[in-house]
Amino acid sequence: MQIAGRTFLVSGGSSGLGAACAADFARGGANVVICDISERGVELERELGANVCFVRTDVTDPAQVENAIATAGQRFGGLHGAINCAGIATAERVIGRDGPQPLEHFTKVISINLIGTFNVIRLAAAKMLERSVEPGEDRGVIVCTASVAAYDGQIGQAAYSASKGGVVAMTLPIAREFAQHQIRVASIAPGIFDTPMLAGLPEAARESLGKQVPFPSRLGKPAEYAALARHIVENQMLNGEVIRLDGAIRMAPR
């Protein structure tokens, strides 16, 4: 699938990895529906041009995701792909100084990162099924965001690692199910990237994190994530796979 003239929904598209995807795909001639709870999406819509629109969307709310998908159909005539970048990162021990981690903290991370991703997948795929295609042609492509924490979770990352491990685990079975519909599904597992999640750290701390990456010894750039997401869309043999994008880092326990 070539992205020019195609329509993609990007969850978490107002900042970080999602914003980089929105910008990259828009520059490539795609129509982009930015889905996010952050109003920064309004500015991005204005910056990126007429082929981009922002729809305020909580990925855990089926009605809001359905509205965003309906907007894609009304504004651009259909839906060809979904890039799932919405998520939160937390750091909290299972047993902390104040006792056990509140269950609602764990539940919130799972709800946004895993259930929210699944919510977008199921509703986006249903919309893609409306398109008629020739045998062997992509009906749609879905890209999800996992994390190296799914494999190398650090102390304090139980909730985050569990949520991203879920994304990893469901990639293959969903790809197998959707194969009959000519819809591909793949995930990216980023390492340490220069996103708003790290923006609050002191520069010395950011440099220290970057030096933990074997090569290149720096933080990943959101544009590098976007480039891989675009390649997945354009390379038809990429299906059912989780690709680590991490400079060969393997996270230490803490």
Order of alpha helices (4+ residues) and beta strands (2+ residues): beta-alpha-beta-alpha-beta-alpha-beta-beta-beta-alpha-alpha-beta-alpha-alpha-beta-alpha-alpha-alpha-beta
